[in-house]
Every structure is written in C-alpha cells, then in structure tokens.
Amino acid sequence: MKNTQWLDERENEIWRGFLAASQLLATSMDRQLVRESQLSGAEYAVLVPLSEHADGVVRARDLGKSLGWDRSRLSHLLKRMEARGLLERKNCSSDARGLDVEITPGGRDAIEHAAPGHLEFIRTHFFDRLTREEQDALASVSRKIMATLQSECD
C-alpha cells in the first residue's frame, strides 16, 4: 500500500482556496455571459475559436481537443447551438468521416455582442486584482501545472 503524503495546513489552505476561486470565477463568468448575452460559458468557448479563424470553420475533432471536451459533450452542445442558429455542422470536404463546424452570421453577432462585457468581467475580476508580478507568477504556475497534465490528455 502506498504511503499517502497528506497536505499540511498551509498546502490545504492554498489548494482549497485555489479551487474555490477557480470555481467561483467560472460560475460568475458564466452568469455574466448568460445575463448579458444569453450565451453560456461553453457556447462562448466554442464561438471564440470559430470567430478567430479567417473562414470561421474548425474541424469538430480539433475544436473538442482544444477545449478538452469529449466527443459526446461537444456533439450535444453543437447540436443545441446549431438549433439556435449560432453555427452549422457540415461534412468535411477533405475527409468523409470528419465534421466541420462553421460560425453563422448569427453566431458572429452573438460573440461580438458578448465579447466586450466578457472582457470587462475578466479585467475587473481577474487582471485588475493582480499586480504585474502576480500575473507573471500565475502564468508561470499555470504553465508548470499544464505541462505535467498535458501528457495525460494526449
């Protein structure tokens, strides 16, 4: 049996504080998006990469991989978003087994409407609360954490 190395009081406080802050930030951000733009955080997350591509098209598998979502979650969300007129799902012309996701004019309007308030929320509740040094430290910590977990997700 493996000898468990329990968190000490300081580590426990740091870990629980990080989790609580992350969850509260995500929940509050999602509420802000819904309140101001009728987009969920997940819908916004899908529309961002679509809106950033010049042709507004991304392969579904690439979209799922970049978001860290499984195929089922992505498929259900894309279906709902297509029904709302935010995007279209199309067979991939270069691979019959593939699926392309394309932002519609309605989807582009939705992301353009949502972005200013979303960015204001991020600035107000994240960047404005941290010094430049804290931002740099957080960026470093994030890179280290992601590097240890990236291989597990690939």
N, C-alpha and C positions, 0 to 999 in steps of 0.2 A: 504494500500500500504506500502510495506517495505521501510524503510529509508535507502537509499544507502550510504554506507561509501566509498567515493571516495578515491583513492590513493592520498597521498600528493606528492609533487615534488620529494622527496627522494625515496619514495616507487615506484613511476612511473619510475624513472631512473633505479632503481635496477631491477624491473620487465622487462622492455623493454630491458635492457642490457642482462639479463639472456636469454630471448627469442631469441634475435639476436645472441648471442654467441652460443646457442644450435643449432639454425638453420644453422648458418654458419659452425659450426663444422660438423654437419651431412651432409650437402651438400658437403663440401670439402672432407670429408672422402669417400663419395660415389664416387666422381670424381676420387679420388686417386685409389680406388679399380677398377673402370672401366678402367682407364688408364693403370694400371699396371697388371691387372689380368683378365680383361673382365668379372668380377663378379660385380653385383650391390650390394649395401649395404644389400638389402633384401635377395639376394641369399646367401651372406656371412653369414647373420644371421641364415639362415636355415641350412647351411652346418656345422656351428660350433657345435651345439648340436649333429648332426648326427656323426660327426667325433670324438666327445668326448665319445660316447657310445662304449663300447668294441665291440659289434656286429654291430655297425653302423646303428641300427634300432631304430626308435622312433615312437610311435603312433601319427598319424596325429593330433588328438584332443589335445594331450599333447604338441605337437610342437606349435600348434596355441595358446594354453593357455600360454605357456612360453614366446611367442613372443608378446602376447597381440593383436593378429590379429583375425578378424572374419573368419568364415569358407570359405566364398567366396573369400576373398583376398588370403588366404592360398592355396585354391584349384587351383586358376588361376596360381599362382606362381609355385606350384608343377608341374602342367601340363607343363608349359614352361621349367622348369628345367629338367623334365623327357625327353622332346624332345631334349634337349641339351646333354643328357647322364650323367647328374650330379647326378641323383638319380632315384630310381624306386619306384613306388607305388604298394603295394601288399595288397591283402585282409589279414586281421588279422586272424591268425590261431586259436586264443583263443576266438574271438568274430566276428561272421559273419558280423556284422554291422560295424565293425571297419576297419580302414585302417592303414597299417604300411608304413612308409617311410624309405627307405634304401639307404644309400650313395653308389654310384658305385665307381669302381676304378678311373674313370674319375673325379668324384666329389671329391674324396680324393686327387687326384693330383692337382685339382684346388684350394682347400683350403690350401694345403701345399705350393703351389706356391704363393698364395695371402697373407698368414699369416705374413711372415717377413716384407713386405712393409707396411702392415696394422698396425702392431705393432710399426714399426718405426714412422709412422704417428702419432699414439696415443701418443707415448713417446714425440715426437718433439713438437706437438701442444697442448698437454694436460699436462702430468706429468712434463715435463721439464720446464713448465711455472709457476708451483705452488711449493711453499715451502712445506715441510712435514706438517707443521701446517695447511696450506691452504687445502692440500689434506684431512687431518683428519676432518677439518671443513666441507668440501664439502661432505665427506662421511656421517657425522652426519646429515647435512641438507637433503641429499638425502634420508636417512632412515626415517626422520621425514615426508617428503613430501609423500613418498611411503606409509607409514603407514596410512596416512589419506585417501589416494585414493584407497588402496588395497581392502577395503571392498566394494567399489562401483563397482569394476571389477569382484568380485567373484560371 
